[in-house]
């Protein structure tokens, strides 16, 4: 290749400025690749953040639902305990009435004797 051919090729691609731009482009490939990787990483991170936020929101909704269900369970348990206490009170009054019952007509000499 002769000098005139080399100068013709350099002139065809834009002269010295074309060579400078070609070198800048070639050196900038690595930088551009890093920028592209950074952009993709940023998008992946944003997607992960959205997914984590969605999962946290869903978990909070489930926690609220579980709390509500436990509240209903405790209310039902308290209602049943109150019913049991009321029934036991009635049974105690019935047992007390059975003890106080007089087996004779006039209860002056009561059988069984009572302190009442």
Secondary structure, DSSP 4 states (H G I P E B T S, - for coil): --HHHHHHHHHHTTHHHHHHHHHHHHHHHHHHHHHHHHHHHHHHHHHHHHHHHHHHHHHHHHHHHHHHHHHHHHHHHHHHHHHHHHHHHHHHHHHHHHHH--SSSSGGG-SS----
